[in-house]
Amino acid sequence: MGSKDKNPRKRKETEKVNMIESDPEKTLDNNKSMIENCALEEAQNDDNEIINNEADNKNDLEISINYVNTGNLWSRKGMNIDEIFSFSIACEIINENDDPEPKTVNECQNRHDWKNWKDAINTELNSLKNRKVFGPIVDIPEGVKPVGYKWVFVRKRNEKNEIVRYKARLVAQGFSQRPGIDYEVTYSPVMDAITFRYLIGLSVFNKLDMYLMDVVTAYLYGSLDSNIYMKIPEGFKMPENSKPRETYAIKLQRSLYGLKQSGRMWYNRLSEYLFKEGYVNNPICPCVFIRKTISGFVIIAVYVDDLNIIGTNKEIKEARDYLKKEFEMKDLGKTKFCLGLQIEYTKNGILVHQSNYTERVLKRFNMDKANPLSTPMMGRTLNVEKDPFRPKEENETDLGSEVPYLSAIGALMYLANCTRPDIAFAVNLLARFSSCPTKRHWKGIKHIFRYLRGTSDFGLFYSNNTKPVLLGYADAGYLSDPHNAKSQTGYVFTYGDTAISWRSQKQTLVATSSNHAEVIALHEASKECRWLRSVTQHIQGTSGLSTDKNPTILYEDNAACVTQMKEGYIKSDRTKHIPPKFFSFTQELERNKEVDIQYIRSSENVADLFTKALSTSVFKKHVRSIGMRHLRDL
């Protein structure tokens, strides 16, 4: 269940707003009237933000993760369960607390911490003024529909869930923008989790420092590529004439949070500035900027406004100073908490874990006091009719709408994608039943929670006592889904004996034999291997580090499959129906000495973790083999 950059998709179920940190500044008296007027306007517009959650089939509905605050219901059959969904669930859980965030300025004024929110609002207004975001107030041009706006409030917390700052954002309601008129391209790349894990391993093995910086109000630095007009926020001085307020709009001179193209404009602005100083990147990993000097090198890994700076001491200092010349930056010191991941430094390496998030998930689903289990899923029987993970039967009923099955899947997917490959197969298996879950499937979810209860401090440990070599393991679980005659693909790639990329996925084709299933799994692993080699060789080569040009060893436990890939496609009655593409790509990598496919005993193939339920002893053995450790043991 690995992840890479994907084009963002519009969702009706959830609206996400990028929010960047800002420091409280001195309150300005001339902002007082604007705050009060905004509160009044928000109260008048509350009726315009009602979301209709009705569905034709009530059995298809489920309460959303934030149902208490919003009253939203989700359609189980209509929801797209993917990495974007899991990230949105994780954000809700991370930001969830007994004291919810205010939704309007009026709510802020009625809270005990109004002074902090008032400082945050004034800081935002000052930032908008200093960045010259707003242009002149003009008559609305013919055919133009100004975008609306709203305030968004959030309290920024650290890895201990302590409030460290209050943030307020004036956000444009970009959902009203029209494609081809108000914007052209919106895609903006961000660093994926696989690249980030590799960079952590690289810093460990080369004894590099890793620092985190944050760009204050990053989106306000981007220039717009089209004319955008916004409704005039309350508090702005209007032209002296008798025309009604609705006939005017304010022209935006720079990108603003909420606009479709804001992320792309910020990325372009940052890229241009870094290129001037000699930084280079590559389409393979466009968010990793590298600068090589005579004395060392520096790598800047970009995730929107979070910049992880990795390299030698002198070059890191120069990079931090260079960024501060152009942007208002927050220097957060050594990277300890980034992208929801906790990073622990020890004398033997770095542990990346999500213990705080795991605890919040368990508490959110009332499993924080459950009895722990040793594996994430129960064993499966060969009897299809007694398989606990079989689809819903005619005499079974769906889970009620009060059971948050989708929310649980999303929360677990985020863990499985980031730091917990040990639960990847179990989560992938249970996610298949999201459209019509039953009590049996909910028991499977609770089984995973009980396993997490005993392993909440589990994480990926990148040790400096291992050899930094990229290795791959591929496997297939033949007829892992016996009800649909589908098999399971599983692979994992380690760097220095610790996992950096993995996937557990049901095959879309029906495999006619175990060899057929293994060929498909090896094909998928080969594609991932080629991308990983491109990324690692680009980063190492551009940084001036020694590059390993040797073939990447890819282990496979099916002897026939290994022979077919090494000696060429063998046409026979058992293989002639397999599409040649599943052979040719991997064979080409073998001929070009990019991969070296080798046989490994099934008992030693750690990719078994991603294809089937294992006994406790085998499971623990494989989990340790991919570098997973308890924080308490380090």
ZAMARGU-4260 file (C-alpha; in steps of 0.2 Angstrom, whole numbers, plus 5000, padded with zeros to 4 digits):
<rodrens>
0) 5000/5000/5000 | 5013/5012/4995 | 5009/5030/4988 | 5016/5042/4975 | 5010/5059/4969
5) 4993/5059/4962 | 4983/5073/4953 | 4971/5080/4966 | 4952/5075/4964 | 4937/5085/4968
10) 4926/5078/4982 | 4909/5082/4987 | 4910/5073/5003 | 4925/5083/5010 | 4932/5100/5008
15) 4950/5102/5012 | 4959/5119/5015 | 4978/5121/5016 | 4983/5130/5031 | 5000/5137/5035
20) 5007/5142/5051 | 5009/5160/5057 | 5016/5169/5072 | 5005/5181/5082 | 5009/5199/5080
25) 5004/5215/5088 | 4986/5219/5087 | 4982/5234/5076 | 4967/5245/5080 | 4962/5247/5062
30) 4958/5229/5060 | 4945/5229/5074 | 4931/5235/5063 | 4935/5222/5050 | 4934/5207/5063
35) 4917/5213/5070 | 4910/5215/5053 | 4916/5198/5047 | 4907/5190/5062 | 4891/5199/5057
40) 4892/5193/5039 | 4896/5175/5044 | 4881/5175/5055 | 4870/5180/5040 | 4878/5168/5028
45) 4876/5152/5039 | 4860/5147/5030 | 4870/5146/5014 | 4882/5132/5020 | 4869/5118/5023
50) 4875/5102/5015 | 4862/5089/5009 | 4866/5072/5014 | 4850/5063/5009 | 4852/5046/5000
55) 4839/5035/4992 | 4845/5020/5001 | 4846/5022/5020 | 4855/5006/5022 | 4869/5013/5012
60) 4873/5027/5024 | 4886/5029/5038 | 4890/5043/5050 | 4905/5053/5045 | 4921/5055/5055
65) 4915/5072/5061 | 4896/5068/5062 | 4894/5076/5079 | 4900/5093/5072 | 4893/5093/5055
70) 4879/5080/5054 | 4886/5073/5038 | 4882/5056/5032 | 4892/5046/5019 | 4887/5034/5006
75) 4896/5017/5008 | 4894/5012/4990 | 4898/5030/4983 | 4913/5033/4994 | 4930/5032/4985
80) 4942/5023/4998 | 4959/5028/4993 | 4974/5038/5000 | 4966/5055/4998 | 4951/5048/5009
85) 4963/5041/5022 | 4973/5057/5023 | 4957/5067/5026 | 4952/5055/5040 | 4969/5056/5048
90) 4968/5075/5048 | 4951/5074/5057 | 4958/5062/5070 | 4974/5072/5073 | 4964/5089/5074
95) 4950/5081/5085 | 4949/5086/5103 | 4936/5089/5117 | 4936/5108/5113 | 4933/5109/5094
100) 4939/5123/5083 | 4928/5138/5081 | 4920/5139/5064 | 4916/5158/5063 | 4923/5174/5070
105) 4908/5176/5081 | 4912/5159/5089 | 4929/5165/5092 | 4923/5181/5101 | 4912/5170/5113
110) 4927/5159/5118 | 4938/5161/5133 | 4954/5162/5122 | 4947/5176/5111 | 4963/5186/5113
115) 4973/5172/5105 | 4961/5171/5090 | 4961/5190/5089 | 4980/5190/5088 | 4979/5177/5075
120) 4966/5186/5064 | 4976/5202/5065 | 4992/5193/5060 | 4983/5186/5045 | 4977/5203/5040
125) 4994/5210/5041 | 5001/5196/5031 | 4989/5199/5017 | 4993/5218/5018 | 5012/5215/5018
130) 5011/5203/5003 | 5000/5215/4993 | 4987/5201/4990 | 4973/5213/4987 | 4972/5225/4972
135) 4960/5239/4969 | 4941/5238/4972 | 4933/5239/4955 | 4916/5237/4947 | 4913/5218/4943
140) 4917/5215/4925 | 4904/5209/4914 | 4903/5190/4914 | 4914/5188/4930 | 4907/5179/4945
145) 4918/5184/4960 | 4923/5170/4972 | 4917/5171/4990 | 4928/5170/5006 | 4927/5163/5024
150) 4938/5162/5039 | 4946/5146/5044 | 4953/5143/5062 | 4964/5130/5069 | 4976/5128/5084
155) 4993/5121/5079 | 4999/5106/5090 | 5015/5098/5093 | 5019/5079/5094 | 5013/5079/5112
160) 4996/5086/5107 | 5000/5103/5115 | 4994/5119/5108 | 5009/5129/5101 | 5000/5143/5091
165) 4984/5149/5085 | 4981/5151/5066 | 4967/5161/5056 | 4966/5161/5038 | 4955/5171/5026
170) 4951/5158/5013 | 4944/5160/4995 | 4930/5149/4991 | 4938/5142/4976 | 4924/5129/4972
175) 4915/5143/4962 | 4930/5145/4950 | 4927/5139/4932 | 4940/5128/4923 | 4947/5136/4908
180) 4942/5154/4914 | 4948/5156/4931 | 4962/5143/4931 | 4970/5131/4918 | 4982/5119/4928
185) 4980/5115/4946 | 4992/5101/4949 | 5006/5104/4962 | 5018/5090/4966 | 5022/5086/4984
190) 5035/5074/4992 | 5029/5057/4994 | 5031/5046/5009 | 5042/5034/5000 | 5055/5047/4996
195) 5054/5054/5013 | 5058/5038/5021 | 5072/5035/5009 | 5079/5052/5014 | 5079/5048/5032
200) 5088/5032/5029 | 5101/5042/5018 | 5104/5054/5032 | 5107/5040/5044 | 5119/5031/5034
205) 5129/5046/5029 | 5128/5055/5046 | 5119/5070/5039 | 5109/5083/5049 | 5090/5085/5045
210) 5082/5102/5049 | 5064/5107/5047 | 5058/5125/5041 | 5041/5132/5038 | 5036/5145/5026
215) 5024/5158/5034 | 5009/5161/5023 | 5017/5152/5009 | 5003/5153/4996 | 5003/5172/4997
220) 5020/5172/4988 | 5013/5165/4972 | 5008/5176/4957 | 4991/5172/4949 | 4991/5166/4931
225) 4973/5173/4928 | 4962/5188/4933 | 4953/5183/4949 | 4940/5194/4958 | 4934/5191/4976
230) 4919/5198/4985 | 4924/5212/4996 | 4927/5207/5014 | 4919/5218/5027 | 4929/5232/5034
235) 4937/5237/5017 | 4934/5255/5013 | 4921/5257/4998 | 4922/5270/4984 | 4912/5286/4988
240) 4896/5284/4978 | 4879/5277/4979 | 4881/5260/4970 | 4877/5245/4981 | 4891/5234/4988
245) 4886/5219/4978 | 4891/5228/4962 | 4910/5229/4967 | 4923/5216/4969 | 4942/5216/4974
250) 4955/5210/4962 | 4967/5198/4969 | 4986/5202/4964 | 4993/5186/4972 | 4987/5169/4976
255) 4976/5166/4991 | 4972/5150/5001 | 4957/5141/4994 | 4960/5145/4975 | 4962/5130/4964
260) 4979/5136/4957 | 4987/5142/4973 | 4997/5127/4977 | 5004/5127/4959 | 5008/5145/4960
265) 5018/5143/4976 | 5027/5128/4970 | 5032/5138/4954 | 5038/5153/4964 | 5049/5142/4976
270) 5056/5132/4962 | 5061/5148/4952 | 5070/5155/4968 | 5079/5139/4971 | 5085/5137/4953
275) 5093/5154/4954 | 5105/5148/4968 | 5110/5133/4958 | 5098/5120/4965 | 5092/5106/4953
280) 5078/5094/4953 | 5071/5080/4942 | 5054/5075/4935 | 5056/5059/4944 | 5056/5068/4961
285) 5051/5086/4957 | 5050/5091/4975 | 5068/5086/4980 | 5080/5101/4976 | 5098/5097/4977
290) 5114/5109/4977 | 5131/5102/4976 | 5146/5113/4982 | 5165/5110/4984 | 5163/5106/5002
295) 5147/5097/5003 | 5129/5097/4997 | 5111/5101/5003 | 5094/5093/4999 | 5078/5103/5001
300) 5063/5091/5002 | 5047/5101/4999 | 5030/5096/5006 | 5019/5112/5002 | 5026/5124/5015
305) 5036/5112/5025 | 5054/5111/5020 | 5066/5097/5026 | 5084/5102/5024 | 5096/5088/5024
310) 5115/5089/5021 | 5132/5094/5027 | 5132/5108/5041 | 5139/5122/5031 | 5128/5120/5016
315) 5112/5118/5028 | 5116/5135/5036 | 5118/5143/5019 | 5102/5136/5013 | 5093/5142/5028
320) 5100/5159/5026 | 5096/5160/5008 | 5078/5155/5011 | 5076/5168/5025 | 5081/5182/5012
325) 5066/5179/5001 | 5053/5172/5013 | 5047/5174/5030 | 5052/5157/5038 | 5050/5148/5054
330) 5066/5138/5059 | 5060/5123/5069 | 5077/5115/5072 | 5080/5097/5070 | 5065/5087/5062
335) 5056/5079/5075 | 5038/5080/5069 | 5034/5081/5051 | 5019/5076/5040 | 5011/5067/5055
340) 5027/5056/5058 | 5037/5057/5074 | 5055/5055/5072 | 5066/5049/5087 | 5085/5051/5086
345) 5096/5037/5095 | 5114/5034/5095 | 5111/5019/5083 | 5099/5027/5071 | 5082/5035/5068
350) 5065/5028/5073 | 5050/5034/5063 | 5033/5030/5071 | 5016/5037/5074 | 5013/5032/5092
355) 5003/5048/5096 | 4992/5046/5081 | 4989/5027/5085 | 4984/5032/5103 | 4971/5045/5096
360) 4964/5032/5084 | 4962/5019/5098 | 4953/5032/5109 | 4942/5038/5094 | 4935/5021/5091
365) 4934/5017/5110 | 4948/5003/5109 | 4961/5012/5120 | 4957/5000/5134 | 4956/4984/5124
370) 4966/4968/5127 | 4981/4967/5115 | 4983/4954/5102 | 5000/4947/5094 | 4995/4948/5076
375) 4983/4960/5066 | 4972/4947/5059 | 4965/4930/5063 | 4969/4914/5054 | 4959/4910/5038
380) 4952/4892/5035 | 4952/4883/5019 | 4934/4881/5020 | 4927/4895/5009 | 4910/4894/5018
385) 4918/4897/5035 | 4930/4910/5030 | 4928/4925/5042 | 4932/4937/5027 | 4919/4931/5015
390) 4908/4944/5007 | 4891/4947/5014 | 4878/4933/5013 | 4860/4934/5009 | 4855/4930/5027
395) 4866/4944/5034 | 4862/4962/5037 | 4873/4977/5034 | 4881/4986/5048 | 4870/5001/5054
400) 4874/5019/5050 | 4880/5021/5068 | 4895/5010/5065 | 4910/5020/5058 | 4917/5007/5046
405) 4923/5019/5033 | 4931/5030/5046 | 4940/5015/5053 | 4947/5010/5036 | 4953/5027/5032
410) 4962/5029/5049 | 4970/5012/5047 | 4975/5015/5029 | 4985/5031/5034 | 4995/5021/5047
415) 4998/5007/5034 | 5004/5019/5021 | 5016/5028/5032 | 5024/5018/5046 | 5015/5002/5049
420) 5018/4989/5034 | 5013/4976/5047 | 4995/4979/5045 | 4995/4983/5026 | 4987/4966/5021
425) 4974/4966/5035 | 4968/4983/5030 | 4968/4980/5012 | 4958/4964/5014 | 4945/4973/5025
430) 4944/4988/5014 | 4936/4977/5000 | 4920/4976/5010 | 4917/4995/5013 | 4902/4995/5002
435) 4892/4982/5012 | 4901/4978/5029 | 4894/4965/5041 | 4898/4961/5059 | 4911/4949/5054
440) 4921/4962/5045 | 4919/4974/5060 | 4926/4961/5071 | 4941/4961/5059 | 4943/4979/5061
445) 4943/4978/5080 | 4956/4964/5079 | 4968/4976/5071 | 4964/4989/5084 | 4968/4976/5098
450) 4985/4972/5089 | 4988/4991/5088 | 4984/4992/5107 | 5000/4981/5110 | 5011/4989/5097
455) 5007/5008/5097 | 5025/5013/5099 | 5030/5001/5084 | 5039/5010/5070 | 5053/5009/5056
460) 5070/5010/5063 | 5084/5015/5051 | 5100/5009/5059 | 5117/5015/5055 | 5124/4998/5058
465) 5118/4990/5042 | 5124/4992/5024 | 5114/5004/5014 | 5108/4993/5000 | 5092/4993/4991
470) 5084/4975/4991 | 5067/4969/4985 | 5055/4955/4989 | 5040/4950/4979 | 5027/4937/4983
475) 5009/4932/4978 | 4995/4924/4988 | 4987/4912/4976 | 4968/4913/4977 | 4969/4925/4992
480) 4951/4930/4988 | 4944/4912/4984 | 4926/4920/4982 | 4931/4929/4967 | 4946/4918/4961
485) 4958/4933/4963 | 4976/4932/4970 | 4986/4945/4981 | 5001/4955/4975 | 5014/4959/4989
490) 5031/4967/4988 | 5042/4977/4999 | 5059/4986/4996 | 5071/4989/5010 | 5085/5001/5012
495) 5098/4996/5025 | 5086/4982/5030 | 5072/4994/5034 | 5057/4995/5023 | 5054/5011/5012
500) 5041/5005/5000 | 5028/4992/5001 | 5012/4986/4993 | 4998/4974/4997 | 4985/4974/4983
505) 4972/4962/4976 | 4976/4957/4958 | 4964/4963/4945 | 4966/4947/4934 | 4961/4930/4938
510) 4977/4919/4939 | 4976/4901/4933 | 4990/4895/4943 | 5002/4900/4957 | 5015/4903/4944
515) 5004/4915/4935 | 5000/4925/4951 | 5019/4926/4955 | 5023/4932/4937 | 5010/4946/4940
520) 5017/4951/4957 | 5035/4951/4950 | 5029/4962/4936 | 5022/4975/4949 | 5038/4974/4960
525) 5049/4977/4945 | 5040/4993/4940 | 5042/4999/4958 | 5060/4994/4958 | 5064/5004/4942
530) 5056/5020/4949 | 5066/5017/4966 | 5082/5015/4957 | 5079/5031/4947 | 5075/5041/4963
535) 5090/5034/4973 | 5103/5036/4959 | 5097/5054/4955 | 5098/5059/4973 | 5115/5051/4976
540) 5123/5056/4960 | 5117/5074/4961 | 5123/5075/4979 | 5140/5068/4975 | 5138/5052/4985
545) 5144/5036/4978 | 5130/5028/4967 | 5127/5009/4967 | 5126/5004/4949 | 5125/4986/4953
550) 5108/4977/4949 | 5095/4978/4963 | 5092/4961/4970 | 5074/4956/4969 | 5069/4940/4978
555) 5056/4928/4973 | 5051/4912/4980 | 5043/4903/4965 | 5057/4894/4956 | 5048/4893/4939
560) 5045/4911/4939 | 5063/4915/4942 | 5069/4903/4928 | 5056/4911/4916 | 5063/4929/4920
565) 5081/4924/4918 | 5080/4912/4903 | 5066/4920/4893 | 5048/4917/4890 | 5045/4898/4889
570) 5029/4895/4879 | 5019/4880/4885 | 5002/4874/4889 | 5003/4882/4906 | 5010/4899/4901
575) 5005/4903/4883 | 4989/4912/4889 | 4999/4924/4900 | 5000/4941/4892 | 5019/4943/4886
580) 5019/4961/4894 | 5021/4952/4911 | 5037/4944/4906 | 5045/4956/4894 | 5046/4971/4906
585) 5055/4962/4919 | 5066/4952/4907 | 5071/4969/4900 | 5077/4975/4917 | 5086/4958/4919
590) 5095/4960/4903 | 5100/4978/4906 | 5107/4973/4923 | 5095/4984/4933 | 5088/4970/4943
595) 5094/4953/4948 | 5080/4941/4951 | 5085/4928/4964 | 5076/4913/4972 | 5073/4913/4990
600) 5065/4901/5002 | 5046/4904/5006 | 5050/4904/5024 | 5063/4918/5021 | 5053/4929/5010
605) 5047/4944/5020 | 5034/4949/5006 | 5023/4935/5014 | 5018/4949/5026 | 5008/4957/5012
610) 4999/4942/5005 | 4992/4931/5018 | 4988/4929/5037 | 5003/4922/5046 | 5006/4912/5062
615) 5013/4923/5077 | 5030/4916/5076 | 5032/4919/5057 | 5024/4936/5058 | 5035/4942/5071
620) 5050/4936/5062 | 5046/4945/5046 | 5041/4961/5055 | 5058/4962/5063 | 5066/4958/5046
625) 5059/4974/5038 | 5066/4985/5052 | 5051/4987/5063 | 5056/4990/5082 | 5047/4996/5098
630) 5052/5013/5104 | 5054/5006/5121 | 5067/4994/5116 | 5079/5007/5108
</rodrens>
